[in-house]
């Protein structure tokens, strides 16, 4: 590092020599300027803050300094010649904390940020003897502030910053503008008293106390007033920070309005559900999946079972002994535990008075208050079952004295008495069109010869078709083939009308 030459006109002054010795090792940069605008001397810190090794590199005069270094304000406006801090020093102006960005001549981007203040040394006659420009390199500070500013503005989380000295908002990000609908300039011209960010807060008094003390404000729910007169539910918290050496408070927000709307919609939905549940004519009950405990029943359920709400709510259905048999209870509970819905299952339940009730039961898994539940629906079919039994008994009584009922009636009677499960195995799609025609005529009771005449084919052809039908559906008798077809909703009435015309006048009973 080149040592600066001695002061030209002031070299013999003991005071200034002492001053040079004092300022040579300062961290602050110091530049001494003669009243005639010559740059006399600069300490090592000042040279480093300009990226040069000698005073000559700063420039011999103030004009040279302006040519070698371009200064602009933080708002990107270039300084006029008269506004350069070194010019203002020469003019004898006293100023403090002027912040400028410094770039090497010819470069677009600044290299340093300087905070400058002035000092005028006078002689015994109170005339300017030496002009001093004192510089601090605040580049790191302002780079950090720039990073904070960019992060603050880009952060989607709504936020505002207020000064603690006057509680005036000094910064607001786009997230806050979008959330509230406030105008940015309107926010920055107001205070915390004008836009109360703790309005209707659950810990508002604590928040105001912490704000006055400049301490952290804990999270709390609050309702912000919006420009349109509406309010918005938020979570707000405050964190003390320093901006430009000024104590401030950073308020951040989380928008709870979507949650409030969702909760309101859920509440309304649950209210509608409960009204429908209570007034439904079908017996309904809500039970917890865990333990099969009943949580609620409607009036139709109490009418069906004979139990009052107080007698049954809070108890598992098994403890109430509602199911006819333990086996039925275990089968139903196993399906519920496996998360399987029950659809129109015929069961028998036992009422409070001990009477057995025929019912159709269905279930549906639901969520209530974040708990896994089951909605039970029971429909009383006792009257229908009793009518079916009476019909069966009447037909059986008639059949004791008659033998003229057809085989098809007998089969339908059997299905009424013992309903079959859903047919399994081979389906009608496995048969060809001709095989279905032959099967339809078998269901009508025709023998092979009659079928041959109806279809206008040979008896051998019919026998081959019948054999293939038996092989495909797994039977070996005509009655079994007819029963197999009727179990799938297929009978003699399904044959084309043209075949009916060829059918013999007398059918042979199956």
Residue pairs with C-beta under 8 A, 6 or more apart in sequence:
1 44
1 47
1 53
2 53
2 54
2 55
2 56
4 41
4 42
4 43
4 54
4 55
5 41
5 55
6 41
7 13
7 16
7 20
7 32
7 40
7 41
7 130
8 34
8 38
8 40
9 34
10 16
10 40
10 129
10 130
11 17
16 121
16 130
19 121
20 41
23 30
23 43
24 43
24 44
25 43
25 44
26 43
26 45
27 45
28 45
28 134
28 135
28 136
29 42
29 43
29 45
29 46
29 47
29 48
29 49
29 114
29 134
29 135
29 136
29 137
30 42
30 43
30 45
30 46
30 132
30 133
30 134
30 135
31 39
31 41
31 42
31 46
31 58
31 86
31 132
31 133
31 135
32 39
32 40
32 41
32 42
32 130
32 131
32 132
33 39
33 40
33 62
33 86
33 89
33 90
33 130
33 131
33 132
33 133
34 40
34 130
34 131
35 90
35 128
35 129
35 130
35 131
37 61
37 62
37 63
37 90
38 60
38 61
39 55
39 58
39 59
39 60
39 61
39 62
39 64
39 65
40 55
40 130
41 55
42 55
42 58
45 135
46 58
46 135
47 53
47 54
47 55
47 57
47 58
49 102
49 112
49 114
49 135
49 137
50 57
50 58
50 69
50 102
50 112
51 104
51 111
51 112
52 58
57 68
58 64
58 65
58 68
59 65
59 66
59 67
59 68
62 84
62 86
62 87
62 90
65 84
65 86
66 81
66 84
66 86
66 87
67 105
68 104
68 105
69 102
69 103
69 104
69 105
70 78
70 102
70 103
70 104
70 105
70 107
71 78
71 79
71 84
71 85
71 100
71 101
71 102
71 103
72 78
72 79
72 100
72 101
72 103
72 110
73 79
73 99
73 100
73 101
74 99
74 100
74 101
74 113
74 142
79 100
81 87
82 88
82 91
85 95
85 98
85 100
85 114
85 116
85 118
85 133
86 133
88 95
88 98
88 118
89 118
89 120
89 131
89 132
89 133
90 131
92 120
92 128
92 131
93 118
94 118
94 119
94 120
95 116
95 117
95 118
96 117
96 118
97 115
97 116
97 117
98 115
98 116
98 117
99 113
99 114
99 115
99 116
99 138
99 142
100 113
100 114
100 116
101 110
101 112
101 113
101 114
102 110
102 111
102 112
102 113
102 114
103 109
103 110
103 111
104 111
111 139
112 137
112 139
113 137
113 138
113 139
113 141
113 142
113 143
114 135
114 136
114 137
114 138
115 135
115 136
115 138
116 133
116 134
116 135
116 136
117 133
117 134
118 131
118 132
118 133
118 134
119 131
119 132
119 133
119 134
120 128
120 130
120 131
120 132
121 128
121 129
121 130
121 131
121 132
122 128
122 129
123 129
145 243
145 244
149 171
152 159
152 161
152 171
152 173
153 173
153 174
154 173
155 173
155 175
156 175
157 175
157 252
157 253
157 254
158 173
158 175
158 176
158 178
158 179
158 180
158 234
158 252
158 253
158 255
159 172
159 173
159 175
159 176
159 250
159 251
159 252
159 253
160 169
160 171
160 172
160 173
160 176
160 187
160 197
160 250
160 251
161 169
161 170
161 171
161 172
161 241
161 243
161 248
161 249
161 250
161 251
162 168
162 169
162 170
162 191
162 192
162 248
162 249
162 251
163 170
163 246
163 247
163 248
164 211
164 214
164 240
164 246
164 247
164 248
164 249
165 246
165 247
166 191
167 191
167 192
167 193
167 211
168 190
168 191
169 187
169 188
169 190
169 191
169 192
169 195
170 188
170 243
170 248
171 188
171 243
172 182
172 184
172 187
172 188
175 253
176 182
176 187
176 253
177 183
177 184
177 187
179 232
179 234
179 253
179 255
180 224
180 226
180 227
180 232
181 226
181 227
181 228
182 195
182 226
182 227
183 227
187 195
192 198
192 211
195 224
195 225
196 224
196 225
197 222
197 224
197 236
197 251
197 253
198 204
198 207
198 208
198 211
198 217
198 220
198 222
198 236
199 222
199 223
199 224
199 225
200 222
200 223
200 231
201 207
201 220
201 221
201 222
201 236
202 220
202 221
202 222
203 218
203 220
204 220
204 222
206 217
206 218
206 220
207 217
207 218
207 220
207 236
207 238
210 216
210 217
210 218
210 238
211 217
211 238
211 249
214 240
214 247
214 249
215 240
216 237
216 238
216 239
216 240
217 236
217 237
217 238
217 239
217 249
217 251
218 237
219 235
219 236
219 237
220 235
220 236
220 237
221 233
221 234
221 235
221 236
221 256
222 233
222 234
222 235
222 236
223 231
223 232
223 233
223 234
224 231
224 232
224 234
224 253
225 231
226 232
232 255
232 257
233 255
233 256
233 257
233 259
233 260
234 253
234 254
234 255
234 256
234 257
235 253
235 254
235 256
236 251
236 252
236 253
237 251
237 252
238 249
238 250
238 251
238 252
239 249
239 250
239 252
240 247
240 248
240 249
240 250
241 248
241 249
241 250
242 248
270 368
277 284
277 286
277 296
277 298
278 298
278 299
279 298
280 298
280 300
281 300
282 300
282 377
282 378
282 379
283 297
283 298
283 300
283 301
283 303
283 304
283 305
283 376
283 377
283 378
283 379
283 380
284 297
284 298
284 300
284 301
284 375
284 376
284 377
284 378
285 294
285 296
285 297
285 298
285 301
285 375
285 376
285 378
286 294
286 295
286 296
286 297
286 366
286 368
286 373
286 374
286 375
286 376
287 293
287 294
287 295
287 317
287 373
287 374
287 376
288 295
288 371
288 372
288 373
288 374
289 336
289 337
289 365
289 372
289 373
289 374
290 372
291 316
292 316
292 317
292 318
292 333
292 336
293 314
293 315
293 316
294 312
294 313
294 314
294 315
294 316
294 317
294 320
295 313
295 314
295 368
295 373
296 309
296 313
297 307
297 309
297 312
297 313
301 378
302 308
302 309
302 312
304 351
304 357
304 359
304 378
304 380
305 312
305 322
305 349
305 351
305 352
305 357
306 351
306 352
306 353
307 320
307 352
311 352
312 320
317 323
317 329
318 329
318 333
321 350
322 349
322 350
323 329
323 332
323 347
323 348
323 349
323 350
324 347
324 348
324 349
324 350
324 356
328 347
328 348
332 342
332 345
332 347
332 361
335 342
335 363
336 342
336 363
336 374
339 365
341 362
341 363
341 364
341 365
342 361
342 362
342 363
343 362
344 360
344 361
344 362
345 360
345 361
345 362
346 358
346 359
346 360
346 381
347 359
347 360
347 361
348 356
348 357
348 358
348 359
349 356
349 357
349 359
349 378
350 356
350 357
351 357
357 380
357 382
358 380
358 381
358 382
358 384
358 385
359 378
359 379
359 380
359 381
359 382
360 378
360 379
360 381
361 376
361 377
361 378
362 376
362 377
363 374
363 375
363 376
363 377
364 374
364 375
364 377
365 372
365 373
365 374
365 375
366 373
366 374
366 375
367 373
388 416
391 416
392 413
392 416
392 417
395 409
395 413
396 413
398 405
399 405
406 509
406 510
407 445
407 479
407 482
407 509
407 510
408 486
408 491
408 510
411 482
411 483
411 486
420 487
423 487
423 488
425 473
425 474
426 472
426 473
426 474
427 488
428 436
428 485
428 488
428 490
430 472
430 473
431 439
431 469
431 472
431 473
434 455
434 465
435 465
435 468
435 469
435 472
436 490
436 494
437 455
437 495
437 496
437 499
438 451
438 455
438 462
438 465
438 466
438 469
439 469
439 481
439 485
439 490
440 485
440 490
440 491
440 492
440 494
440 495
440 499
441 450
441 451
441 454
441 455
441 492
441 495
441 499
441 503
442 451
442 466
442 469
442 478
442 481
442 482
442 485
442 510
443 482
443 485
443 486
443 490
443 491
443 492
443 510
444 491
444 492
444 495
444 503
444 507
445 492
445 507
445 508
445 509
445 510
446 454
446 503
446 504
446 507
446 508
447 508
448 459
448 462
448 463
448 466
449 459
450 503
450 504
450 508
451 462
452 458
452 459
452 461
452 462
453 502
453 504
454 499
454 502
454 503
454 504
455 462
455 499
455 502
456 502
469 481
470 476
470 481
473 481
473 484
475 481
475 484
478 510
479 510
482 491
482 510
485 491
